[in-house]
């Protein structure tokens, strides 16, 4: 067994659980989450990453490596709480890592940290500025977390950082706010915009994290399969109609729905579909040394095949 001692935050979640099972035979491994998971085959301590006891917990287990996956994926109606978990929780974790001499931290940021902007490059590289929109809490929080990481790189260089900025993660059992865009009877697009999506297979995410831990890699890397799929291409693959609406109409509908409490989304969030960030993965392949096993198109086709199979199986249940 390796001498590395690993802590995974968000260990009860979709990626955290899979990563723990992937690494548990080769490393001393513990998970941390606000909730447990009865399917976990490795120990998960129930603790909030904002806890003042976090530093003592890290000291007690003498971790050498941390994988930080804990974050609020689906924003709640309590924006202050969400910010506190994402940003201040990460702040608390980084302070504990620095104090306790952690050697290596892996953080899953997001391609959303670049933001959704009309003037974004056709392909975003790791050197492009992070402009996560304040109106999208997930993107804004990722931008703020990366600002914290930048600060720690300057004042705590002995803590090696490996940061991944994934595109949309899809796998056999993925079910989240993004996948629900694709599961309705039709798809919505903003007229005049391709709304391209870049996808990354969940197993590629896990493999890249594992490689980074084993090699003690550091750096910042976009994590995406080759290519991108427009909403029109996604609709064709799903065999569903695509309804293209002018941006002003979508804004009006969201304004009405938001004022009536029918949706948490407001008019400013039209840009989420209108200006999708497309991630350049050359650094991942050339510098980090990992080539995703599936392209964006292959990832989506894999998701479709398994989603349809799961849906059909549910319909067959008595």
N, C-alpha and C positions, 0 to 999 in steps of 0.2 A: 504494500500500500504506500502511496505517495506521502511524503512528509507534509505536504500542503494541507492546511486545515481551512475548510471553506464554509462561509456563511452565505445563505441565499435569502434575501429579503423578498417578500411577496411569494413565498415558497408554496403556498396553497393555491396559487392562481394557475392559469392555463399553461404558461411557459415555465413557471417556477417548479411546478410539480413534475413536469417532464424532464426538466434539467436535473432535478434532484435524483430521479430514478436513473438518469443517464450516468451520473457521476458517483453514486453512492457506493459502488463496489471498489472504487479506486482511491477514494479520499475520505478523510474524516470530514463528515458533512452534517450540518444542522441547518434547519430552515427557521425562518422568522415570519410570522404573519399575524394579523389581528384575529384570524380565525384558523381553525384546524381544517384538516381534510381527511376523512376516514379512509380514503384510498391511498394515502401516502404510505410508502414503505420505508421512510426515513423520518427521524424525529423532527417535529415542527414546534417551536416554542411560540406560544401565543403572546405576542407583545406588539405594541404600536411602535413604529420607528421614531415617534416623537417622545418616547418614554425617557425619563431621566435615568432609568436603570439600564439603558442600552449600553453605555460604556462599561459598566460592571459586567454585563453579560458577555461582551466581547473579550474583556480581560480574563474572565473565568475560563473561557474555552480556548484562549490563546490562538485565535484565528490568524491566518496569514493572508487569506484572500477573501474578498467580499464580492458577491454578485448582487447588484442592486436592481431588482425588478419591481419593487413595490411602487405603485402609483395609482392615481384615480383615473381609470380608463373611461368610465361613463360619468360625466360631470353630474353632480347633484344640484339641488336648488340652493344649497348652502355654499356659495363661492368662497367664503372666508375659510370654512372648514377644508374645502378641497385644496386651496392654496396652502393651508397650514400643513396638510399631509404631504403634498407633493414637494413643496419648496422648503418649508421649515423642517419637515421630516428628513429630507436629504441633508439639510444643514446639520442637523443633530447627528446623523450617521457619519458625515464627513469629519465632524469634530471628534467623534469617538474613534474613528479610524486613525486620525492623525495622532491623537493622544496615546493610543494603544499600539502604535507602531505597525499598523497593517501595511503589508508590502505592496498589495495589488488590489485595485478595485475595478470591476467591470460594470458599466452603467448602460442600460438601454434607454437612450434618448428617443428621438423620433425624427423622421423626415419632416414632420409637422413643425419642428423648431425653426425651419427656414421661413415658415409662414405661407400664406396664400395671397400672392400679389400679382398684379397685372404685369409688372416689369421684372419678374423673376426670369433668370436665364432659362433657355430651353432645357438644359440639363444642369442641375445644381451640383456643384462640387463642394468638398469639405471646407474649402477656403472661402466660400461665399458667406456673407453675413447672415446671422440668425435673426430673423424678424418675425418670430411667432406672434401672430395677431392677438392683441389684448382681448378682442371679442370672442376668441376661441380659447377657452381656459386650458385645454389640453396643450395646444401649441404654445401658449404664453408661459405655462408652467415649465414646459420642456426648455424653453429659451432661458428662463430664470435659473433652472437647475444647471444648465450648461455655463451660465455666468458664474455660479458658485464653483463649478469644477475648474473653470479658468483661473479663478482666484487661488484655489488650492494648488494648482500646478505651479503657480509662481512662488507661493510661500511654504508649500510642503512637497518639494520635488521628490522626496524619498517615497512618497505614495504614488506608485505607477498607476496611470489611468488608461483604461481601454474603454472607449466610448463608441457605441454603435448607434447609427441613426437609421432605423428600419423604415421601409415603405410599409404598405398594408400587409400585415401578416395573415396568411391563410393556411389552414391545415385541414385535417380530416374532420375535426369536431369544432371548428371555429364558429362562434356565434356571438356577435357583438353589434354595436351600432353601425359599423361599416357594412358588415355582411347583410344586415337587414335592408340596406339600400337595394340589394340584388334579389331579395326573396319575395317581393310583392308581385302583383299581376302585371305591372309595367314599370319602366324605369323613367326617371325624370332627368333631363339635361337642360343646361342653360343654352339658349340659342346663340350660335356664333362661337361656342367654346367646345373644344374636344373633350374637356374634363378628363385628361388621361390619368390612369391609375398605374402605379408600379407596385408589383406584388413580390413578396418573399415567402417562400415555403417555411413553415414553422420549424421543420427539421434542419433547414439551412441556418436558421437563427441559432438553434441549439448547438449545431456543429461548429459554428463560428465562435460562439462563447466558449465551448469546450477547448477548441484549438488555442484560443487566447489565454486560457488558464494554464494549459499544459506548457505553453511556450513562454509564459509571462510577457505576452505582447502588450505594447502600449501604442496609443495613437487614436485617431478619430476616423471612423469609416462609415460611409453610407452602406446600407445593407439592403440590396434589392436585386431581383433577378434581372437579366438582360431585357431590354425593351419595355414597352408600356402598352396598355390597352385603353383606347378611348371608350367613352360610354356607348357609342354606336357599336363598337366591336364587342363590348360586353353584352349588349342587348342581343346581338346576332348569335353569340355563343349560347345565351340563355333561351333563345327563341321567343323573346318577349318584345312587345312594342316599346319603342322609345318615344317619349313625348318631350319635344323641345319647346321650352317656354321662354319668352323674353325675360331678361333679368328684372325689369320693372314690375312685371306681373308677379313673379315669385316674391319679390320684396313686399309687394302690397299684400299678398296672401299671408306671408309670415307676420307682417305688422298686425293684421287683423287677428290671426290665430294667437299671436303672442299676447295681445291686449286682452283677449278673451280667456287666456290661460290654457288654450288648447295645445300649445306647443312651447317648449323651452327655447326654441330657436327664434332669433330676432332677424330683422331685415339685413343687418350687416353680415350675417353668416351665409349669404348667397355666395360669397367668394370661396367658401369651402368646396363647392362644386365647380365654380367658374375658373379658378386658378390653381389647379392641382400641382404640387411640386413633383417634378420628375427627377429622380436621383441618378447621378452618374456613379457607376460602381467600379470604375477603373482602379481606384486606389485599393479597394477591397481585394481585387484580383492580383494586382501587380505588387503592391507594397505589403499588405497583410498576408497575402498568399492563400486566399480562399476564393474559389470559384463556385457560386451557387449551382446546385445540382439541377435546378429548374429555372427556366426563364419565367418572366411575368405571365406570359400566355399559358405556359405549362402548369404553373401554380394555379391559375384560375380554372383551367380545365380539370385539374385534380380536385379542386374544391367542388366544382359542379358535380362531378361524378360521385363523390362521397356524399354531398348534400342531397342529391336526388335519391341515392340508395337509402340514406337515413330517413328521408321523408316518406319514401315508399314503405319502408319497414314499419314506421309509425302508423301509417294508414292501414297496414295489414294486422296490426295488433287488435285483439278483440276488445 
